[in-house]
Amino acid sequence: MGLLSILRKFKTQPGKELRILLLGLDNAGKTTLLKNLASEDIAHITPTQGFNIKSVVSDDIKLNVWDIGGQRKIRPYWKNYFENTDVLIYVIDSSDKKRFEETGMELTELLEEEKLQGVPVMIFANKQDLVNAAKASEIAEGLQLLSIRDRAWQIQACSAVSGEGVKDGMDWISKNLKHSGKK
Amino acid sequence: MFNWDSVRRFAETVYIYVVRATFKWVLHVLTGRSEVERLLEAAVKSKNRATTVYGIENALLLSKSLALRQLPDSCPPEHVGSAVQLIVKSKAIDFGKRPSVSRPLALVVEQIVGYRRLIQLVEAARREKYDSIDGTHEAKLFQLWALLKPGVSLEKRITKQWQEIGFQGNDPATDFRGMGLLGLEQLVYLAHFEKAEAQMMLSLSHHPKLGFPFAIAGITMTSLSRELLNTGLLKNHFYNAVLGVPVLVDFHRVYCRIFSLFCAAWKRADPASVMEFNVVKEQFHQNLIAYLRKDNAKLDSACNISLIYDVST
């Protein structure tokens, strides 16, 4: 798919620089998702220390995707990247059921952050290619996503490895930016 | 449509070919020796072996003979003997007059084909995924703990103690990812054969401000070393440092050197926090590439951070 083709969906917002923040626990698949978006090879990924960023510019729009490491020790630094976020992408390893509680708590804390108020959130139920992956609907229920009322949100089943579901998620993001009325 | 670009490229190729052939012919007439012979004789005088090995590699790759052109990529290290015979025959080296040339030429060919074999060995180790079911993988992981934390026992297999040696969470298995067993092998090699250095690096990784996760930094260095190997950037090092066929352990040594140099670069950068890791790593990567391009590049114990960061001097 690639970031460039995603950019085309945002063409109705000329002159804009969009900031997408990618968060989630370690080993959720954030960097794989980022590489998938950038049409890069995903075979040689290593754990992220600090952050990765990919930017694309097309015509009048710049899209910046920030992928921040997920290990517990660096989660306190997440808040340094909240400012001016247009969309939050939260990635969950759907096969790691032992850590659903931990990932749910991190997400709840993020949604309570003042600097992320009203920011649309796309939750990727990743690793659907694994046989033991939980369904997106089960995760939505377990994490009580239905109680989110202060922003646009969506959960999307996907596999960052195969790319399945990623495009649908990005479509949702482009539509919800338009409706958010942000300048 | 007329494509000027391809015409220009074609003209350049013809030009290079003609100039090269003429130049070689003139030298051949003057010295009575073939290109390969001249390069081998230069090797004896030169300090930087890489120049010679590169020269012979290029002479083979640009050769008129198809068999010689294909030799670097198709000859297994075990068949270097017959490869040498082939070169001798096509380049008309008379061993009767210069018997000293045969062994040096074999060593050079071993280096050229050995580098390619090393890439395959490294890829095979990388492709093997870490598997918690596999007893040998688990034993290696416990060995890493024992080497890095002598006298401290692990409470259980899944424990936050793993974070003390710089894994991300309670189970290291997920951290090896794209580097597979190679990442673990190299950490174990470092902890085993460079004990003092490994302990110094581990202690830096616990520094209140300069701290970073040791094990996953090591896995990142595996990734960096592998990339340098695959893109041919470690050729100067291997051609200078390892006579004959390089083996996996030679690559582990390079990894240890790179990881240790990175720690020095990290201290030198004096980062505000671990969030600057990738920024510092990228700068280090670029400087390392510039150093490795020099024909005297050699990642041995004499190579220090000022060599890498003050490339101009």
Interface residues (C-beta under 8 A of the other chain):
Chain A: D26 N27 I42 A43 H44 I45 T46 P47 T48 Q49 G50 F51 N52 G70 Q71 R72 K73 I74 Y77 N80
Chain B: R126 Q163 Q168 G169 T174 D175 R177 G178 M179 G183 F212 P213 I216 A217 I219 T220 T222 S223 R226 E227 S273 V274 M275 E276 F277 N278 V279
